């Protein structure tokens, strides 16, 4: 599998990390540790998950579906998830599925698309799409 650019359009490259995920065995216990012991700013919680602000980079603690932990996931912020997805697909990057909405938040929708590096590590594109004013 080749990952070299296949087009001669404007250069595209990922750079800004938007989120890092850690799997945990007990999400409530982990959220309490990161919030109360480490003093990190809790942004919000969802069932089985906690999200913290690390000076502009979001840290997600997530319970594992099967109780096992795995490597971290690096989430790259992009301005246009569809364009980034298409560019990387042209470069033969293997995606798990197309970009999709993960959550509807106050003021924006959170979109993501997950892909794999040559060692099958999970990486992701993330895009916060502002909601249109009513």
C-alpha positions in Angstrom: 0.0 0.0 0.0 1.4 3.4 -1.0 0.8 6.5 1.1 2.5 9.0 -1.1 0.4 12.0 -2.5 -1.2 11.2 -5.8 -2.3 14.7 -6.8 -0.5 17.9 -7.6 -3.1 20.2 -6.0 -2.3 22.5 -3.0 -0.4 20.6 -0.3 -2.4 19.0 2.4 -1.1 17.9 5.7 -2.4 17.1 9.2 -1.0 19.2 12.0 -3.3 20.3 14.8 -4.1 17.7 17.4 -7.6 18.2 18.7 -8.1 15.2 21.0 -6.3 12.3 22.5 -8.2 9.3 23.8 -7.2 6.9 26.6 -9.2 3.8 27.4 -9.9 3.1 31.1 -11.3 0.2 33.0 -13.7 2.3 35.2 -14.6 5.6 33.6 -16.2 7.1 36.7 -13.1 6.3 38.8 -10.8 7.7 36.1 -12.9 10.9 35.7 -12.7 11.5 39.5 -8.9 10.9 39.4 -8.2 13.3 36.5 -10.6 15.9 37.9 -10.1 15.7 41.7 -6.5 14.4 42.1 -4.8 15.9 39.0 -7.0 19.0 39.1 -7.8 18.9 35.3 -10.7 20.9 33.9 -13.6 18.7 33.2 -15.4 19.9 30.1 -18.3 17.4 30.0 -19.3 13.8 30.7 -21.3 11.3 28.7 -22.1 7.7 29.7 -18.8 5.9 30.1 -16.7 8.9 29.0 -15.2 12.1 30.4 -13.6 15.0 28.4 -11.0 17.3 29.8 -9.3 20.5 28.6 -5.6 20.3 28.3 -4.8 23.8 27.2 -6.8 23.5 24.1 -6.3 19.8 23.4 -9.1 17.6 24.5 -8.4 14.5 26.5 -11.1 11.8 26.3 -11.3 9.0 28.9 -13.4 6.2 27.6 -14.4 2.9 29.0 -13.5 -0.1 26.9 -16.4 -2.2 25.6 -14.7 -5.4 26.4 -12.8 -4.3 29.5 -9.4 -4.2 27.8 -7.3 -1.1 27.2 -5.6 -0.3 24.0 -3.3 2.4 22.5 -4.3 6.0 22.5 -6.1 7.5 19.5 -4.8 10.8 18.1 -7.5 13.1 16.7 -6.5 15.7 14.1 -8.6 18.8 13.8 -9.5 19.8 10.3 -11.5 22.7 9.0 -13.3 20.6 6.3 -13.7 16.9 7.2 -15.1 15.9 3.8 -12.2 17.5 1.9 -9.6 16.0 4.3 -11.2 12.6 4.0 -11.2 12.8 0.2 -7.6 13.9 0.0 -6.5 11.1 2.3 -8.6 8.5 0.4 -6.8 9.6 -2.8 -3.6 8.8 -1.0 -5.0 5.3 -0.2 -5.4 5.8 3.5 -7.6 3.1 4.9 -10.7 4.5 6.6 -13.0 2.5 8.9 -16.0 4.4 7.5 -16.9 7.8 6.0 -17.1 11.0 8.1 -20.1 10.9 10.4 -21.7 12.9 13.3 -20.5 11.8 16.7 -22.4 14.3 18.8 -24.6 17.3 18.5 -23.3 19.9 21.0 -24.5 23.4 21.9 -23.4 25.5 18.9 -21.9 22.8 16.7 -21.9 19.2 15.5 -18.9 17.0 16.1 -17.9 15.0 13.1 -15.2 12.3 12.9 -13.7 9.8 10.5 -11.4 7.0 11.8 -8.5 5.6 9.8 -5.4 3.4 10.3 -1.7 3.8 10.0 0.4 1.0 8.5 0.6 -0.7 11.9 -3.2 -0.5 12.2 -3.1 2.1 15.0 -6.3 4.1 15.0 -6.1 7.8 14.1 -9.0 10.2 13.4 -10.1 13.3 11.7 -12.3 15.6 13.8 -14.3 18.7 12.7 -16.5 20.9 14.8 -19.2 22.1 12.3 -21.0 25.2 13.6 -24.8 25.1 13.6 -26.5 27.5 11.3 -28.1 30.4 13.1 -31.9 30.0 13.2 
